[in-house]
Amino acid sequence: MPDQVYTGHCLCGSVRYEVRGALTDIHACHCSQCVRQSGHFVVGAGAEREAFHILSEEGLKWYQSSDYARRGFCSNCGSALFWDDGKSAIGINAGSLDQPTGLKLTHHIFVDEKPDYYEITDTLSKFTRYDTPIDQAD
């Protein structure tokens, strides 16, 4: 929906952003980096890079978490906010979005990396990576 505008911010409000356009439905990422960054798994949505705008960046810091991605967070309050691979889209941690979003959790990714202290018991689709269904993994 191109007329949709989503807004969000960190816990202390120092970093604010908006998305002018559609967001993907939400996925739960169980990769080891998301687990380390958040203390559990991360739920996130994707936005086209040109639709994403940082409105206030006081405190915004970027951490290069791998060769292919960096993660944006607020250095004032510690909120984890974004995931950026430098390509056409940016990932947004769904908990930083202002409510209501109208989005739905639709699937789990990197389920083979999830910690051993919880089980995924819902009936949502599960993937070993981004787009490899769990029943089609090697």
ROGU-336267 format. One record per atom (N, C-alpha, C): residue number from 1; atom name; x, y, z. Coordinates in pm, whole numbers. Example, Ala and Ser with C-alpha at 12.3 -4.5 7.8 and 13.67 -1.06 7.14 Angstrom:
REM ROGU-336267
+-----+----+--------+--------+--------+
!   i ! at !     xx !     yy !     zz !
+-----+----+--------+--------+--------+
!   1 !  N !   1319 !   -569 !    780 !
!   1 ! CA !   1230 !   -450 !    780 !
!   1 !  C !   1320 !   -330 !    780 !
!   2 !  N !   1285 !   -225 !    708 !
!   2 ! CA !   1367 !   -106 !    714 !
!   2 !  C !   1290 !      3 !    787 !
+-----+----+--------+--------+--------+
This chain:
REM ROGU-336267
+-----+----+--------+--------+--------+
!   i ! at !     xx !     yy !     zz !
+-----+----+--------+--------+--------+
!   1 !  N !     84 !   -117 !      0 !
!   1 ! CA !      0 !      0 !      0 !
!   1 !  C !     89 !    124 !      0 !
!   2 !  N !    104 !    194 !   -112 !
!   2 ! CA !    198 !    305 !   -123 !
!   2 !  C !    165 !    426 !    -36 !
!   3 !  N !     39 !    447 !      0 !
!   3 ! CA !      3 !    562 !     83 !
!   3 !  C !     23 !    537 !    231 !
!   4 !  N !     58 !    416 !    269 !
!   4 ! CA !     77 !    382 !    410 !
!   4 !  C !    202 !    449 !    463 !
!   5 !  N !    194 !    501 !    585 !
!   5 ! CA !    311 !    556 !    653 !
!   5 !  C !    321 !    488 !    789 !
!   6 !  N !    434 !    426 !    813 !
!   6 ! CA !    464 !    365 !    943 !
!   6 !  C !    567 !    453 !   1012 !
!   7 !  N !    558 !    464 !   1143 !
!   7 ! CA !    657 !    537 !   1219 !
!   7 !  C !    708 !    448 !   1331 !
!   8 !  N !    825 !    484 !   1384 !
!   8 ! CA !    880 !    407 !   1495 !
!   8 !  C !    992 !    484 !   1560 !
!   9 !  N !   1036 !    430 !   1673 !
!   9 ! CA !   1144 !    496 !   1748 !
!   9 !  C !   1202 !    400 !   1849 !
!  10 !  N !   1315 !    443 !   1904 !
!  10 ! CA !   1381 !    366 !   2010 !
!  10 !  C !   1309 !    392 !   2143 !
!  11 !  N !   1352 !    326 !   2247 !
!  11 ! CA !   1290 !    338 !   2380 !
!  11 !  C !   1293 !    482 !   2432 !
!  12 !  N !   1403 !    553 !   2415 !
!  12 ! CA !   1415 !    689 !   2469 !
!  12 !  C !   1367 !    796 !   2371 !
!  13 !  N !   1340 !    759 !   2246 !
!  13 ! CA !   1291 !    854 !   2148 !
!  13 !  C !   1398 !    932 !   2074 !
!  14 !  N !   1524 !    905 !   2100 !
!  14 ! CA !   1631 !    978 !   2032 !
!  14 !  C !   1641 !    944 !   1884 !
!  15 !  N !   1612 !    820 !   1848 !
!  15 ! CA !   1614 !    777 !   1709 !
!  15 !  C !   1469 !    756 !   1666 !
!  16 !  N !   1429 !    829 !   1562 !
!  16 ! CA !   1294 !    818 !   1507 !
!  16 !  C !   1305 !    795 !   1357 !
!  17 !  N !   1211 !    720 !   1304 !
!  17 ! CA !   1212 !    690 !   1162 !
!  17 !  C !   1070 !    678 !   1110 !
!  18 !  N !   1058 !    676 !    977 !
!  18 ! CA !    930 !    648 !    914 !
!  18 !  C !    954 !    565 !    789 !
!  19 !  N !    850 !    493 !    751 !
!  19 ! CA !    848 !    418 !    627 !
!  19 !  C !    727 !    468 !    549 !
!  20 !  N !    753 !    521 !    432 !
!  20 ! CA !    645 !    568 !    344 !
!  20 !  C !    626 !    464 !    235 !
!  21 !  N !    540 !    369 !    264 !
!  21 ! CA !    515 !    259 !    172 !
!  21 !  C !    491 !    131 !    250 !
!  22 !  N !    486 !     22 !    179 !
!  22 ! CA !    452 !   -106 !    238 !
!  22 !  C !    566 !   -164 !    322 !
!  23 !  N !    529 !   -237 !    423 !
!  23 ! CA !    620 !   -323 !    498 !
!  23 !  C !    581 !   -467 !    470 !
!  24 !  N !    678 !   -555 !    470 !
!  24 ! CA !    646 !   -696 !    459 !
!  24 !  C !    579 !   -740 !    588 !
!  25 !  N !    507 !   -852 !    582 !
!  25 ! CA !    458 !   -908 !    707 !
!  25 !  C !    578 !   -950 !    790 !
!  26 !  N !    554 !   -977 !    914 !
!  26 ! CA !    661 !   -999 !   1011 !
!  26 !  C !    709 !  -1144 !   1012 !
!  27 !  N !    839 !  -1161 !   1025 !
!  27 ! CA !    900 !  -1292 !   1044 !
!  27 !  C !    971 !  -1293 !   1179 !
!  28 !  N !    991 !  -1410 !   1231 !
!  28 ! CA !   1070 !  -1428 !   1353 !
!  28 !  C !   1204 !  -1487 !   1311 !
!  29 !  N !   1313 !  -1417 !   1341 !
!  29 ! CA !   1446 !  -1465 !   1303 !
!  29 !  C !   1515 !  -1525 !   1425 !
!  30 !  N !   1557 !  -1649 !   1411 !
!  30 ! CA !   1621 !  -1723 !   1518 !
!  30 !  C !   1770 !  -1741 !   1494 !
!  31 !  N !   1830 !  -1660 !   1405 !
!  31 ! CA !   1974 !  -1674 !   1376 !
!  31 !  C !   2055 !  -1635 !   1499 !
!  32 !  N !   2176 !  -1682 !   1503 !
!  32 ! CA !   2260 !  -1659 !   1621 !
!  32 !  C !   2289 !  -1511 !   1643 !
!  33 !  N !   2300 !  -1431 !   1536 !
!  33 ! CA !   2325 !  -1288 !   1554 !
!  33 !  C !   2204 !  -1217 !   1615 !
!  34 !  N !   2084 !  -1246 !   1567 !
!  34 ! CA !   1964 !  -1184 !   1624 !
!  34 !  C !   1946 !  -1224 !   1770 !
!  35 !  N !   1973 !  -1350 !   1800 !
!  35 ! CA !   1961 !  -1398 !   1938 !
!  35 !  C !   2060 !  -1325 !   2028 !
!  36 !  N !   2183 !  -1310 !   1984 !
!  36 ! CA !   2284 !  -1239 !   2064 !
!  36 !  C !   2249 !  -1092 !   2082 !
!  37 !  N !   2203 !  -1028 !   1973 !
!  37 ! CA !   2172 !   -886 !   1979 !
!  37 !  C !   2054 !   -857 !   2071 !
!  38 !  N !   1952 !   -941 !   2066 !
!  38 ! CA !   1828 !   -911 !   2137 !
!  38 !  C !   1813 !   -984 !   2270 !
!  39 !  N !   1887 !  -1092 !   2287 !
!  39 ! CA !   1867 !  -1176 !   2405 !
!  39 !  C !   1767 !  -1287 !   2380 !
!  40 !  N !   1706 !  -1288 !   2264 !
!  40 ! CA !   1610 !  -1390 !   2225 !
!  40 !  C !   1600 !  -1383 !   2073 !
!  41 !  N !   1491 !  -1422 !   2013 !
!  41 ! CA !   1479 !  -1406 !   1868 !
!  41 !  C !   1425 !  -1266 !   1837 !
!  42 !  N !   1440 !  -1224 !   1712 !
!  42 ! CA !   1395 !  -1091 !   1669 !
!  42 !  C !   1277 !  -1108 !   1575 !
!  43 !  N !   1175 !  -1025 !   1593 !
!  43 ! CA !   1067 !  -1020 !   1496 !
!  43 !  C !   1086 !   -894 !   1414 !
!  44 !  N !   1080 !   -909 !   1284 !
!  44 ! CA !   1111 !   -796 !   1198 !
!  44 !  C !   1028 !   -794 !   1072 !
!  45 !  N !   1024 !   -676 !   1011 !
!  45 ! CA !    957 !   -655 !    884 !
!  45 !  C !   1057 !   -588 !    790 !
!  46 !  N !   1033 !   -599 !    662 !
!  46 ! CA !   1121 !   -538 !    563 !
!  46 !  C !   1055 !   -420 !    494 !
!  47 !  N !   1138 !   -322 !    459 !
!  47 ! CA !   1091 !   -205 !    385 !
!  47 !  C !   1187 !   -179 !    269 !
!  48 !  N !   1135 !   -127 !    162 !
!  48 ! CA !   1221 !    -85 !     52 !
!  48 !  C !   1308 !     30 !     99 !
!  49 !  N !   1434 !     29 !     62 !
!  49 ! CA !   1530 !    129 !    108 !
!  49 !  C !   1483 !    272 !     81 !
!  50 !  N !   1427 !    297 !    -38 !
!  50 ! CA !   1385 !    434 !    -69 !
!  50 !  C !   1262 !    479 !      9 !
!  51 !  N !   1191 !    385 !     72 !
!  51 ! CA !   1074 !    420 !    153 !
!  51 !  C !   1111 !    449 !    299 !
!  52 !  N !   1233 !    414 !    338 !
!  52 ! CA !   1277 !    425 !    476 !
!  52 !  C !   1351 !    558 !    498 !
!  53 !  N !   1312 !    632 !    602 !
!  53 ! CA !   1373 !    762 !    630 !
!  53 !  C !   1398 !    778 !    780 !
!  54 !  N !   1520 !    810 !    816 !
!  54 ! CA !   1551 !    839 !    955 !
!  54 !  C !   1519 !    987 !    979 !
!  55 !  N !   1434 !   1011 !   1078 !
!  55 ! CA !   1387 !   1148 !   1107 !
!  55 !  C !   1472 !   1215 !   1214 !
!  56 !  N !   1519 !   1137 !   1309 !
!  56 ! CA !   1603 !   1188 !   1417 !
!  56 !  C !   1707 !   1081 !   1448 !
!  57 !  N !   1833 !   1117 !   1437 !
!  57 ! CA !   1937 !   1016 !   1454 !
!  57 !  C !   2031 !   1044 !   1571 !
!  58 !  N !   1990 !   1130 !   1664 !
!  58 ! CA !   2072 !   1151 !   1784 !
!  58 !  C !   2085 !   1017 !   1856 !
!  59 !  N !   2206 !    973 !   1874 !
!  59 ! CA !   2229 !    845 !   1939 !
!  59 !  C !   2237 !    726 !   1846 !
!  60 !  N !   2202 !    743 !   1718 !
!  60 ! CA !   2205 !    631 !   1625 !
!  60 !  C !   2349 !    588 !   1599 !
!  61 !  N !   2376 !    462 !   1619 !
!  61 ! CA !   2506 !    401 !   1589 !
!  61 !  C !   2482 !    278 !   1504 !
!  62 !  N !   2580 !    248 !   1423 !
!  62 ! CA !   2576 !    128 !   1339 !
!  62 !  C !   2688 !     34 !   1381 !
!  63 !  N !   2656 !    -93 !   1387 !
!  63 ! CA !   2754 !   -196 !   1418 !
!  63 !  C !   2762 !   -291 !   1299 !
!  64 !  N !   2881 !   -308 !   1243 !
!  64 ! CA !   2901 !   -399 !   1130 !
!  64 !  C !   2907 !   -540 !   1189 !
!  65 !  N !   2796 !   -611 !   1185 !
!  65 ! CA !   2786 !   -741 !   1252 !
!  65 !  C !   2839 !   -857 !   1169 !
!  66 !  N !   2860 !   -836 !   1040 !
!  66 ! CA !   2915 !   -941 !    953 !
!  66 !  C !   2968 !   -874 !    827 !
!  67 !  N !   3021 !   -955 !    737 !
!  67 ! CA !   3070 !   -902 !    609 !
!  67 !  C !   2957 !   -843 !    525 !
!  68 !  N !   2835 !   -887 !    548 !
!  68 ! CA !   2724 !   -847 !    462 !
!  68 !  C !   2617 !   -763 !    530 !
!  69 !  N !   2628 !   -736 !    660 !
!  69 ! CA !   2520 !   -661 !    725 !
!  69 !  C !   2570 !   -575 !    839 !
!  70 !  N !   2495 !   -468 !    862 !
!  70 ! CA !   2519 !   -384 !    978 !
!  70 !  C !   2386 !   -366 !   1050 !
!  71 !  N !   2396 !   -338 !   1180 !
!  71 ! CA !   2277 !   -326 !   1263 !
!  71 !  C !   2277 !   -188 !   1329 !
!  72 !  N !   2163 !   -120 !   1319 !
!  72 ! CA !   2148 !     12 !   1378 !
!  72 !  C !   2084 !      2 !   1516 !
!  73 !  N !   2138 !     80 !   1609 !
!  73 ! CA !   2085 !     79 !   1745 !
!  73 !  C !   2102 !    217 !   1806 !
!  74 !  N !   2030 !    243 !   1914 !
!  74 ! CA !   2042 !    370 !   1984 !
!  74 !  C !   2149 !    356 !   2092 !
!  75 !  N !   2250 !    442 !   2086 !
!  75 ! CA !   2357 !    436 !   2186 !
!  75 !  C !   2316 !    498 !   2319 !
!  76 !  N !   2202 !    565 !   2323 !
!  76 ! CA !   2153 !    623 !   2448 !
!  76 !  C !   2077 !    520 !   2532 !
!  77 !  N !   1983 !    449 !   2469 !
!  77 ! CA !   1900 !    355 !   2546 !
!  77 !  C !   1927 !    209 !   2513 !
!  78 !  N !   2002 !    181 !   2406 !
!  78 ! CA !   2038 !     44 !   2371 !
!  78 !  C !   1940 !    -28 !   2281 !
!  79 !  N !   1834 !     38 !   2238 !
!  79 ! CA !   1734 !    -29 !   2153 !
!  79 !  C !   1794 !    -74 !   2021 !
!  80 !  N !   1770 !   -199 !   1986 !
!  80 ! CA !   1806 !   -253 !   1855 !
!  80 !  C !   1694 !   -216 !   1759 !
!  81 !  N !   1729 !   -155 !   1644 !
!  81 ! CA !   1627 !    -98 !   1558 !
!  81 !  C !   1622 !   -152 !   1416 !
!  82 !  N !   1736 !   -163 !   1349 !
!  82 ! CA !   1739 !   -192 !   1206 !
!  82 !  C !   1843 !   -298 !   1173 !
!  83 !  N !   1826 !   -355 !   1056 !
!  83 ! CA !   1922 !   -449 !    998 !
!  83 !  C !   1937 !   -409 !    853 !
!  84 !  N !   2060 !   -385 !    808 !
!  84 ! CA !   2084 !   -330 !    675 !
!  84 !  C !   2193 !   -410 !    606 !
!  85 !  N !   2159 !   -468 !    490 !
!  85 ! CA !   2259 !   -544 !    414 !
!  85 !  C !   2313 !   -463 !    296 !
!  86 !  N !   2276 !   -335 !    287 !
!  86 ! CA !   2327 !   -250 !    180 !
!  86 !  C !   2266 !   -275 !     45 !
!  87 !  N !   2161 !   -353 !     38 !
!  87 ! CA !   2096 !   -382 !    -90 !
!  87 !  C !   1969 !   -298 !   -102 !
!  88 !  N !   1863 !   -354 !   -153 !
!  88 ! CA !   1742 !   -276 !   -183 !
!  88 !  C !   1645 !   -260 !    -67 !
!  89 !  N !   1661 !   -338 !     38 !
!  89 ! CA !   1566 !   -334 !    150 !
!  89 !  C !   1639 !   -317 !    283 !
!  90 !  N !   1563 !   -278 !    383 !
!  90 ! CA !   1616 !   -267 !    518 !
!  90 !  C !   1520 !   -341 !    611 !
!  91 !  N !   1575 !   -411 !    710 !
!  91 ! CA !   1492 !   -481 !    807 !
!  91 !  C !   1468 !   -392 !    928 !
!  92 !  N !   1348 !   -395 !    979 !
!  92 ! CA !   1311 !   -313 !   1093 !
!  92 !  C !   1262 !   -404 !   1204 !
!  93 !  N !   1321 !   -388 !   1323 !
!  93 ! CA !   1274 !   -466 !   1437 !
!  93 !  C !   1132 !   -421 !   1470 !
!  94 !  N !   1038 !   -513 !   1463 !
!  94 ! CA !    896 !   -481 !   1472 !
!  94 !  C !    858 !   -416 !   1605 !
!  95 !  N !    928 !   -447 !   1712 !
!  95 ! CA !    897 !   -387 !   1840 !
!  95 !  C !    922 !   -238 !   1847 !
!  96 !  N !    997 !   -185 !   1750 !
!  96 ! CA !   1024 !    -41 !   1749 !
!  96 !  C !    918 !     36 !   1670 !
!  97 !  N !    828 !    -34 !   1603 !
!  97 ! CA !    722 !     32 !   1525 !
!  97 !  C !    612 !     84 !   1617 !
!  98 !  N !    560 !    202 !   1585 !
!  98 ! CA !    444 !    254 !   1657 !
!  98 !  C !    322 !    170 !   1620 !
!  99 !  N !    236 !    149 !   1716 !
!  99 ! CA !    115 !     68 !   1697 !
!  99 !  C !     -3 !    157 !   1660 !
! 100 !  N !   -103 !    105 !   1594 !
! 100 ! CA !   -111 !    -30 !   1539 !
! 100 !  C !    -39 !    -38 !   1404 !
! 101 !  N !     10 !   -158 !   1371 !
! 101 ! CA !     78 !   -175 !   1243 !
! 101 !  C !    -11 !   -245 !   1140 !
! 102 !  N !   -100 !   -331 !   1186 !
! 102 ! CA !   -181 !   -410 !   1094 !
! 102 !  C !   -105 !   -526 !   1033 !
! 103 !  N !     20 !   -546 !   1075 !
! 103 ! CA !    104 !   -654 !   1022 !
! 103 !  C !     77 !   -784 !   1098 !
! 104 !  N !    115 !   -894 !   1040 !
! 104 ! CA !     97 !  -1026 !   1101 !
! 104 !  C !    228 !  -1104 !   1097 !
! 105 !  N !    254 !  -1179 !   1203 !
! 105 ! CA !    366 !  -1272 !   1205 !
! 105 !  C !    329 !  -1388 !   1113 !
! 106 !  N !    414 !  -1415 !   1012 !
! 106 ! CA !    379 !  -1516 !    911 !
! 106 !  C !    472 !  -1636 !    907 !
! 107 !  N !    598 !  -1621 !    952 !
! 107 ! CA !    690 !  -1734 !    940 !
! 107 !  C !    813 !  -1715 !   1028 !
! 108 !  N !    888 !  -1825 !   1043 !
! 108 ! CA !   1012 !  -1827 !   1120 !
! 108 !  C !   1127 !  -1854 !   1025 !
! 109 !  N !   1241 !  -1784 !   1045 !
! 109 ! CA !   1359 !  -1810 !    963 !
! 109 !  C !   1477 !  -1849 !   1052 !
! 110 !  N !   1572 !  -1918 !    993 !
! 110 ! CA !   1693 !  -1967 !   1061 !
! 110 !  C !   1657 !  -2053 !   1183 !
! 111 !  N !   1555 !  -2137 !   1167 !
! 111 ! CA !   1511 !  -2218 !   1280 !
! 111 !  C !   1616 !  -2321 !   1324 !
! 112 !  N !   1706 !  -2357 !   1233 !
! 112 ! CA !   1810 !  -2453 !   1271 !
! 112 !  C !   1918 !  -2391 !   1359 !
! 113 !  N !   1918 !  -2258 !   1376 !
! 113 ! CA !   2013 !  -2191 !   1464 !
! 113 !  C !   1953 !  -2153 !   1599 !
! 114 !  N !   1827 !  -2178 !   1620 !
! 114 ! CA !   1763 !  -2135 !   1744 !
! 114 !  C !   1827 !  -2200 !   1866 !
! 115 !  N !   1829 !  -2129 !   1978 !
! 115 ! CA !   1883 !  -2187 !   2101 !
! 115 !  C !   1801 !  -2308 !   2146 !
! 116 !  N !   1859 !  -2386 !   2235 !
! 116 ! CA !   1792 !  -2508 !   2281 !
! 116 !  C !   1691 !  -2486 !   2393 !
! 117 !  N !   1676 !  -2365 !   2443 !
! 117 ! CA !   1591 !  -2344 !   2561 !
! 117 !  C !   1444 !  -2315 !   2526 !
! 118 !  N !   1407 !  -2314 !   2399 !
! 118 ! CA !   1266 !  -2299 !   2363 !
! 118 !  C !   1234 !  -2380 !   2239 !
! 119 !  N !   1107 !  -2407 !   2221 !
! 119 ! CA !   1057 !  -2478 !   2104 !
! 119 !  C !    968 !  -2383 !   2025 !
! 120 !  N !    961 !  -2403 !   1897 !
! 120 ! CA !    869 !  -2330 !   1811 !
! 120 !  C !    749 !  -2421 !   1792 !
! 121 !  N !    639 !  -2387 !   1854 !
! 121 ! CA !    524 !  -2478 !   1856 !
! 121 !  C !    404 !  -2429 !   1775 !
! 122 !  N !    413 !  -2311 !   1715 !
! 122 ! CA !    300 !  -2264 !   1636 !
! 122 !  C !    300 !  -2334 !   1500 !
! 123 !  N !    200 !  -2306 !   1420 !
! 123 ! CA !    185 !  -2372 !   1291 !
! 123 !  C !    233 !  -2286 !   1174 !
! 124 !  N !    304 !  -2177 !   1203 !
! 124 ! CA !    356 !  -2091 !   1096 !
! 124 !  C !    465 !  -2163 !   1018 !
! 125 !  N !    488 !  -2121 !    895 !
! 125 ! CA !    593 !  -2178 !    811 !
! 125 !  C !    729 !  -2160 !    876 !
! 126 !  N !    816 !  -2259 !    856 !
! 126 ! CA !    950 !  -2256 !    915 !
! 126 !  C !   1054 !  -2276 !    806 !
! 127 !  N !   1162 !  -2197 !    814 !
! 127 ! CA !   1266 !  -2199 !    713 !
! 127 !  C !   1403 !  -2217 !    779 !
! 128 !  N !   1492 !  -2292 !    714 !
! 128 ! CA !   1626 !  -2311 !    768 !
! 128 !  C !   1713 !  -2188 !    745 !
! 129 !  N !   1687 !  -2114 !    640 !
! 129 ! CA !   1757 !  -1988 !    610 !
! 129 !  C !   1648 !  -1883 !    590 !
! 130 !  N !   1664 !  -1797 !    490 !
! 130 ! CA !   1559 !  -1700 !    458 !
! 130 !  C !   1442 !  -1764 !    388 !
! 131 !  N !   1473 !  -1850 !    290 !
! 131 ! CA !   1368 !  -1898 !    201 !
! 131 !  C !   1373 !  -2047 !    171 !
! 132 !  N !   1443 !  -2124 !    253 !
! 132 ! CA !   1446 !  -2269 !    234 !
! 132 !  C !   1353 !  -2333 !    336 !
! 133 !  N !   1237 !  -2383 !    289 !
! 133 ! CA !   1145 !  -2447 !    384 !
! 133 !  C !   1214 !  -2560 !    460 !
! 134 !  N !   1180 !  -2573 !    585 !
! 134 ! CA !   1244 !  -2671 !    673 !
! 134 !  C !   1233 !  -2813 !    616 !
! 135 !  N !   1124 !  -2844 !    548 !
! 135 ! CA !   1108 !  -2979 !    493 !
! 135 !  C !   1184 !  -2999 !    362 !
! 136 !  N !   1249 !  -2894 !    310 !
! 136 ! CA !   1329 !  -2905 !    188 !
! 136 !  C !   1477 !  -2886 !    214 !
! 137 !  N !   1516 !  -2874 !    339 !
! 137 ! CA !   1658 !  -2852 !    374 !
! 137 !  C !   1737 !  -2979 !    347 !
! 138 !  N !   1865 !  -2960 !    320 !
! 138 ! CA !   1955 !  -3075 !    294 !
! 138 !  C !   1972 !  -3158 !    419 !
+-----+----+--------+--------+--------+
